[in-house]
Amino acid sequence: MYNFPKIFIFKDTIQINLLKHIENISVKTAINITENKEDADVFLGKKPEIKNSVYMLINDNSVSLFIEDNEIQIFNSKNMYENIDLALIKGISISKNKNPLDLFDLKLKHKYKISKFLQGLVVTMEVEDTKTNMSHSQRVAYYCEKFAQFLNKTSEEIENIKELAMLHDIGRIGIEQLMLFTPTRINQFETWELEHTITGSIFLSSLDELWFAVPVVRGHHENWDGSGYPDGLKGEEIPYYARFIGIVDWFDIATHTATSEYEGILTPEEAIEYIEEKSGEIFDPELSKSFLKFIKDYLSKNVFI
């Protein structure tokens, strides 16, 4: 169980802009805001109201840090937000007896575990290819990784793209149950394609740790000309990674899934021709050009999966 550090704020003594800043810190780090004074590791306010504690005294232009009623440091740079950040990090690290960097590492580990758990659920509910034992999202992640390497992206960005690719269809979880147990199962299946982007984005938006994935989950079926869904975004209104993963996602679906849009499954060559034809209409013209170079090069050296 994660023992995240907790702060208690005497909200009636804090300016609204500073309060919002602290709340934003809570979203991005391992620091949680609690309403229970007994749970708190650090207190914030304009006057020391809790004895024998770690207390941040917020003044007009500075932040004083008290440990058991003794003032140990004053943060008084011109940037008040910076004063709060530094006082919080030092106060919590003292309270928890931890290196300040450990607080951020704890949040990253928590995010990693949540993400891996959801990725596992995605793979479980997708149909695997009997030849490769890979599901749709695994193939999309695989080709996204290879495409990103082809574009010489950094290792950190490549890992981010792989994670986004694994989560892009998170909104499809439960589709088998929907088909089996609803009286309108076929109709529900046909319309699900339009809904999984919204369902997935709403689901992930409830998890602070995975907010970064919401634009891709919601936007990977948008089209360059604005004819896609769910929001009809066009051009660069569509988030970059949604455009990036959207091309690879389409390619995998077209070459592995028989849909009503085509007469059966397309060959890789047929899918390549389609992307060439629809570049600047469905697909980002620059990204699709790069993807076509990549996939042609890849297929000339490797077996298609």
HELIX and SHEET records of a PDB file:
HELIX    1   1 LYS A   11  THR A   13  5                                   3    
HELIX    2   2 ILE A   16  LYS A   28  1                                  13    
HELIX    3   3 LYS A   37  ASP A   39  5                                   3    
HELIX    4   4 MET A   80  LYS A   96  1                                  17    
HELIX    5   5 PRO A  100  MET A  125  1                                  26    
HELIX    6   6 HIS A  136  PHE A  150  1                                  15    
HELIX    7   7 SER A  155  LEU A  167  1                                  13    
HELIX    8   8 ILE A  170  ARG A  172  5                                   3    
HELIX    9   9 ILE A  175  PHE A  181  1                                   7    
HELIX   10  10 ARG A  185  SER A  205  1                                  21    
HELIX   11  11 ASP A  208  ALA A  213  5                                   6    
HELIX   12  12 VAL A  214  GLY A  219  1                                   6    
HELIX   13  13 GLY A  235  GLU A  237  5                                   3    
HELIX   14  14 TYR A  240  HIS A  256  1                                  17    
HELIX   15  15 PRO A  268  LYS A  278  1                                  11    
HELIX   16  16 PRO A  285  LYS A  301  1                                  17    
SHEET    1   A 6 ASN A  32  ILE A  33  0                                        
SHEET    2   A 6 LYS A   6  ILE A   9  1                                        
SHEET    3   A 6 VAL A  42  GLY A  45  1                                        
SHEET    4   A 6 VAL A  54  ILE A  58  1                                        
SHEET    5   A 6 VAL A  63  ILE A  67 -1                                        
SHEET    6   A 6 ASN A  70  PHE A  75 -1                                        
END                                                                             
